[in-house]
Amino acid sequence: MKNIKYTVTHPIFVFMKKHFCPHCKAALTVETAHHLVNSRSEEAKNYDFSTEDGRMIGTVDFRNPYFSCPNCHAEFSVEELWKKEKGKRASR
């Protein structure tokens, strides 16, 4: 069985709302970045291996969504786009 952990900080913001590129105004798509981390590695201290019923052991595929522009090929993290859109709403 493959260990997979999704880390989404603002799921409703990511999946329920349309987003547009701040540079070219094209509609953004949601992509997923994959990062394999072994629970026994030095890098593991930077990741959360906990689950609802315990802890994942071994290699875990951490998956993080990000936004990608098909027009200008710009990429934005969820947090980065959250801040940009929040700032735009505040300035209205």
Secondary structure per residue as TSV (DSSP state, phi and psi in degrees):
chain	resnum	aa	ss	phi	psi
A	1	M	-	360.0	134.8
A	2	K	-	-89.2	131.6
A	3	N	E	-84.9	121.2
A	4	I	E	-129.3	134.0
A	5	K	E	-131.1	122.6
A	6	Y	E	-92.2	132.8
A	7	T	-	-120.9	103.7
A	8	V	-	-121.8	116.9
A	9	T	S	-78.8	-35.1
A	10	H	-	-133.4	75.2
A	11	P	H	-59.9	-39.1
A	12	I	H	-67.8	-42.1
A	13	F	H	-60.0	-41.0
A	14	V	H	-72.5	-50.2
A	15	F	H	-101.2	-17.4
A	16	M	S	-106.2	-1.8
A	17	K	S	-126.5	145.6
A	18	K	-	-83.0	140.3
A	19	H	-	-126.2	149.1
A	20	F	B	-128.1	147.2
A	21	C	-	-63.9	129.0
A	22	P	T	-66.2	-21.0
A	23	H	T	-88.1	-50.9
A	24	C	T	-117.6	-1.4
A	25	K	-	69.0	12.6
A	26	A	-	-76.2	155.8
A	27	A	B	-67.5	134.0
A	28	L	-	-88.0	151.2
A	29	T	E	-110.5	154.1
A	30	V	E	-94.7	123.7
A	31	E	E	-114.1	169.6
A	32	T	E	-126.4	125.9
A	33	A	E	-91.9	138.0
A	34	H	E	-111.7	138.5
A	35	H	E	-141.7	115.7
A	36	L	E	-88.3	128.2
A	37	V	E	-135.1	131.6
A	38	N	E	-88.4	135.3
A	39	S	T	-64.4	-16.3
A	40	R	T	-100.4	2.4
A	41	S	S	-84.4	166.6
A	42	E	G	-65.3	-33.4
A	43	E	G	-68.3	-20.5
A	44	A	G	-61.4	-25.3
A	45	K	G	-65.5	-16.7
A	46	N	G	-90.7	2.0
A	47	Y	S	-127.1	155.5
A	48	D	-	-101.3	111.0
A	49	F	-	-95.7	6.2
A	50	S	E	-75.7	151.5
A	51	T	E	-131.7	179.5
A	52	E	T	-64.4	-31.1
A	53	D	T	-117.8	26.1
A	54	G	E	147.8	-136.7
A	55	R	E	-140.7	138.1
A	56	M	-	-80.8	137.8
A	57	I	-	-123.1	143.3
A	58	G	S	99.9	-156.6
A	59	T	E	-82.9	128.5
A	60	V	E	-119.8	135.9
A	61	D	E	-93.9	102.7
A	62	F	E	-84.5	125.9
A	63	R	E	-117.6	125.3
A	64	N	E	-124.6	128.7
A	65	P	E	-76.7	151.1
A	66	Y	E	-148.2	166.3
A	67	F	E	-102.7	140.8
A	68	S	E	-131.5	139.1
A	69	C	-	-98.0	118.7
A	70	P	T	-71.0	-17.0
A	71	N	T	-86.0	-57.6
A	72	C	T	-104.3	0.6
A	73	H	-	63.7	23.0
A	74	A	-	-76.4	149.2
A	75	E	E	-124.9	141.9
A	76	F	E	-134.5	135.1
A	77	S	E	-72.9	162.7
A	78	V	H	-59.7	-45.4
A	79	E	H	-63.6	-40.5
A	80	E	H	-63.8	-46.6
A	81	L	H	-70.1	-34.1
A	82	W	H	-57.8	-48.1
A	83	K	H	-65.1	-42.0
A	84	K	H	-62.9	-45.8
A	85	E	H	-71.7	-34.7
A	86	K	H	-65.8	-40.5
A	87	G	H	-65.0	-37.1
A	88	K	H	-67.4	-40.1
A	89	R	H	-66.2	-37.3
A	90	A	H	-70.1	-28.7
A	91	S	T	-84.5	-4.0
A	92	R	-	-74.3	360.0
